[in-house]
Amino acid sequence: MSNWINVLRTECESTSQSKAAALIGYSTAVVNQVFKGTYNGDLISVEEVVRGALMGATVECPAIGTIPRNRCIEHQRRSNNFASTNPLRVQLHKTCPTCENRRNR
């Protein structure tokens, strides 16, 4: 079993499955399916979020600087929701689509 799954399992045991799921930004159903080996979604994204949220993995964001990997993925997901009233969101909207850290480029 992968180390990141063990870390996620430990987090679930020390808090709860729902709290761990909320911490990584996924549903408890996804966490449960990951443990069972039946998750059909993007498992690599789940792994990267766990590595960022629970294991301290970081990336260099061209717009923000050093950030946890899970925050990077959150920003990537939001970059499609352009908000001209927020300067950071404008910058992320410009940089995320071509960033080397982007998933599914």
Buried (B, 14 or more C-beta within 10 A) or exposed (E): EEEBBEBBBEBBEEEEBEEBBBBBBBEBEBBBBBBEEEBEEEBEBBBBBBBBBBBEBBBEBBBBEEBBBBBBBBBBEBBEEEEEEEEEBBBBBBBBEEBEBBEEE
